Amino acid sequence: MNQKKMLPDSTAVLVLGILSIVLTCFFAGLPLGIIGLVLSMKGRKMYEENPDLYEGYQNLNAGFIMSIIGIALGSTYLLKTIF
């Protein structure tokens, strides 16, 4: 049987996405969200090339979405603080 490999950094992207939302009020949401977004792009590209070889796309996709939310919240909080 063909063993599927876990997508690299899928768990890290999920954790970074969660932390980017939770730590928004400490100005850590924006950088954590950006790091999560960059890491998820690499994994998404790998999965799109060979979806039969990898598992863990759900974690990667959830982390991607939460990273976008964390970037939006972090940007909003930063702009609110500046103005």
N, C-alpha and C positions, 0 to 999 in steps of 0.2 A: 504494500500500500504506500501511497505517496504521502509523506508527512508534510504538513504545512508548517512553515516557519512563522514566528511572530514578527510582525512589522517592527523594524527598529524604531525605538523612541516612542512607540504608541502609548505606553504607560506614562512616560515622561511628559508627553504632550497633554495627556489628560490631567495630570497633576498640575502642570503649569497653567492650564486653562482654569482649573478650580481656584488655584491660588491667585490668579490675576483678577478674579472677581472678588474673592474674600479680602484681599489686601489692597483694594482700591483706595481706601481712605488713608493708607500709609504711603502713598505715592509709589507703591511697588507694582500696581496693577498694569500700568502701561508697559514697563520693560518686560515683565513676565509674559504678558500677552503677546508682545512682539517676538520674544524668543519662542514661545509656543507655536506661533503662526509660522515662523521660519522652519522650525523642525517638522511641522506637519506637512509643509509643502513637499519636502523630500520624501516622506513616507507615502503621501498621496500619489506622487509620480511613480514610485516603485510599484504601488498596488495597481495603478491603472495600466502599467506595462504588462504585469503578470498577476492577475487576480487569483489564479488557481494556486499560486505558490505561497500566499501569505494569509494569515488570519490576524484578527485584532483591529480590523478596519473600523469597527464600531467605536472603540476607544479613541482611535485617531480622529475620527469625524467629530465625536463629542468634544474632544479637546480643542479641535479647530474652531468649532462654533463658540465654545466658552472663551477661547482666546480672543475672538472677534468682539464678543460682548465685553470682556475685560479691557480691551483696547478702547472701546467706545466709552465705557464708564471711567476709565483712567483719564482719558482725554477731557471728558466733561468735568471731572473733578479738578484736574489741573487748570483748565480755563476758568472754572468758578473761583478757584483760589487766587489766580492772577488778577482777575477783575473784581 
